[in-house]
Amino acid sequence: MRPWRAWAQTFQIDHDVLAEQRGSLVARFCRLGGWAIVATGVVHLLQGNLAMGLLNAAVSLLLLRNAARLRAAQVPLVPFELLAMLLIAAILTSTYLQGMPGLLWSYPMLFLLFFALPHRKALLFCGLLVVPVCVMAQLTLGTGLALRVLFSLAFVLLMILMVLRLIGQLQQTLMQQAITDPLTGCYNRRHLQMQLDTLSLPAQAAAGPGPVLLAIDVDHFKRINDRHGHGRGDEVLQDLVRLIGTRQRLGDLLFRTGGEEFMLLLPRASEADALQVAEALRQRVAASGLLGAEPLTVSIGVSALAAVRDVEAWLRAADAALYEAKRRGRDQVVLAGAPAVDLAA
Ligand SMILES: Nc1nc2c(ncn2[C@@H]2O[C@H](COP(=O)(O)OP(=O)(O)OP(=O)(O)O)[C@@H](O)[C@H]2O)c(=O)[nH]1
């Protein structure tokens, strides 16, 4: 990768990293701004400037009311976009009239924009702030100072983008950790639940065959632990996940749902395809020689969503098929609700 591209990526934001916190962030900004303006209003009143004092009082009331409504998860009186436009207009007017004292507010305003608005909108508002502020700085303060203002605003902007990118990366790392089984690296039960929660049954039915669940359980795993130690047991689980990984098609998802229990979700497979996959997997494990001469086998229950009414029933059916496979003597595949058939034959 070219060096400038790597450098540019340091500031690239892939997704709206603060989306979930935005409501509470805007509420806090409004509360902070509201109380700050109360203070400046009091100063105006003490200086005998009644008009400015009343204006400040009205704005602070508006901001505090906005904050209260946002905290109560209600629609704000004034959307933040409109507030941002008013604030930018105030900064520009103040910069035009007073020069530096007004211009200084554009620095916190940049933070406000990028933390309170989605990224693209923030960039747009940032342009609406920075370009005219620099023009006004040039008019009121001269070219030298205007250039300094431009560079320092650009510097602040880059720092904000770096911080937001870092927050995004931390979020992704945490998310990955939250859905990954640390021993085997496959997904965990929480992620299975998240996947199942997003399933829409009518949409699935309309989209064609699938999904199908394979409930996979290592046979006599306790014996493996007892004979070879817990550490070797862990290695067997890791090897098994690698082995399943070599059979997975793009889009298939593997979850570790218990000690030696896994669920393989085949989103676009027919029942017949899934039975073939399960049987091939069973045979592969049996022939893997992962425990040397000692046999290593798995039992697998197969259940298609189309065959049941809801997701809970689907999970229960896959589990029931797995326990049926165990009951029939292990090292075999059982289709939920089907009579015993010798798939290996
Ligand atoms: N090494 C290792 N063992 C685990 C882990 N989690 C659970 N186990 C062990 O897995 C074993 C599961 O035993 P059982 O539920 O009796 O099942 P099984 O011996 O496989 O017997 P069947 O499932 O009936 O074939 C227990 O001994 C657990 O201690 C783990 O992360 N690592």
The ligand as a Tripos MOL2 file, in Angstrom:
@<TRIPOS>MOLECULE
LIG
   32    34     1     0     0
SMALL
NO_CHARGES

@<TRIPOS>ATOM
      1 N1        -11.0830  -30.1510   27.6190 N.pl3     1 LIG1
      2 C1        -12.2640  -29.5490   27.7910 C.ar      1 LIG1
      3 N2        -13.2880  -30.2540   28.3080 N.ar      1 LIG1
      4 C2        -14.4770  -29.6560   28.4540 C.ar      1 LIG1
      5 C3        -14.6730  -28.3110   28.1240 C.ar      1 LIG1
      6 N3        -15.9410  -27.9620   28.3890 N.ar      1 LIG1
      7 C4        -16.5370  -29.0910   28.8760 C.ar      1 LIG1
      8 N4        -15.6540  -30.1090   28.8980 N.ar      1 LIG1
      9 C5        -15.8670  -31.4960   29.3500 C.3       1 LIG1
     10 O1        -16.6790  -32.1660   28.4010 O.3       1 LIG1
     11 C6        -17.2150  -33.3030   29.0730 C.3       1 LIG1
     12 C7        -18.6210  -33.5380   28.6050 C.3       1 LIG1
     13 O2        -19.0520  -34.7220   29.1790 O.3       1 LIG1
     14 P1        -20.4980  -35.2870   28.9830 P.3       1 LIG1
     15 O3        -21.4990  -34.1850   28.9590 O.co2     1 LIG1
     16 O4        -20.6920  -36.3600   29.9950 O.co2     1 LIG1
     17 O5        -20.5140  -35.8760   27.5500 O.3       1 LIG1
     18 P2        -19.6140  -36.9940   26.8630 P.3       1 LIG1
     19 O6        -18.5950  -37.5860   27.7890 O.co2     1 LIG1
     20 O7        -19.0980  -36.4030   25.5960 O.co2     1 LIG1
     21 O8        -20.6870  -38.0870   26.5480 O.3       1 LIG1
     22 P3        -21.7360  -38.0690   25.3750 P.3       1 LIG1
     23 O9        -21.9800  -36.6700   24.9490 O.co2     1 LIG1
     24 O10       -22.9510  -38.6970   25.9550 O.co2     1 LIG1
     25 O11       -21.1490  -38.8930   24.2670 O.co2     1 LIG1
     26 C8        -17.1030  -33.0480   30.5780 C.3       1 LIG1
     27 O12       -16.1430  -33.9020   31.1180 O.3       1 LIG1
     28 C9        -16.6170  -31.5990   30.6520 C.3       1 LIG1
     29 O13       -15.7180  -31.3970   31.7380 O.3       1 LIG1
     30 C10       -13.5470  -27.5770   27.6100 C.ar      1 LIG1
     31 O14       -13.6090  -26.3910   27.2820 O.2       1 LIG1
     32 N5        -12.3790  -28.2400   27.4610 N.ar      1 LIG1
@<TRIPOS>BOND
     1     1     2 1
     2     2     3 ar
     3     2    32 ar
     4     3     4 ar
     5     4     5 ar
     6     4     8 ar
     7     5     6 ar
     8     5    30 ar
     9     6     7 ar
    10     7     8 ar
    11     8     9 1
    12     9    10 1
    13     9    28 1
    14    10    11 1
    15    11    12 1
    16    11    26 1
    17    12    13 1
    18    13    14 1
    19    14    15 2
    20    14    16 1
    21    14    17 1
    22    17    18 1
    23    18    19 2
    24    18    20 1
    25    18    21 1
    26    21    22 1
    27    22    23 2
    28    22    24 1
    29    22    25 1
    30    26    27 1
    31    26    28 1
    32    28    29 1
    33    30    31 2
    34    30    32 ar
@<TRIPOS>SUBSTRUCTURE
     1 LIG1         1 GROUP 0 **** ****
